[in-house]
Amino acid sequence: MEIKELIQRAIDALPNSYAPYSNFKVAAALLTKGQKVYTGCNIENAAFSPTNCAERTAFFKAVSEGEREFDSIVIFGGKEGKITDYCPPCGVCRQVMMEFCNPRTFWIILAKSPEDYKVYTLEKLLPEGFGPGNLL
């Protein structure tokens, strides 16, 4: 799948964001090794702790459907849904990615538009990350 197409899938998911408290809307599009796409959006909660980020929503949807091998994720978002900067994943989302992805080969794509994006490996955004291999 082309990066621009994956970015567009995240853009298309942005209206589903439920962010009445922060008004910071985020969407994600997660690509599996089998080329299937799972989208997610952030879902806030008045108690804040139960809030779920877009990235984790996409991962949990995919994992709950039996997926375990992932290629890349696009993250797209901004205040009131207006995209003025790149939207990096929070630390909790990076940790979830570490659980399921090879940090050297999993790509994180931060997008402002289908034409304006940055690509990182998980290893670059989570150096010395703790993952399943640490428990061996």
C-alpha angles and dihedrals in degrees: 000000000000118000092235091056092050090049090052090053089056091047090051090053095052096088089062091064114121105206109142094148106044097020085215104134120198134177133182138195116204119199119205124211086253090059096250117140125219117188128202140178134198115270115198129201130201089239089055096210093079090053113122125207123229093247094053091045090056093045094047092049090051096044091047087056091053100262116144105158120074135184107186147333133218119212119197128171153112147170110310088355092292110134111219101144142011116284112221121197119262121245094261091054091048088053091051089050089051089056094058107022140065103244092214096053106028111100124215113198117197109197138192091174138339088276099040116059145124126221125211136167117240087243090061093051095039108033114188090009119183113238144152091290090065090065095059 
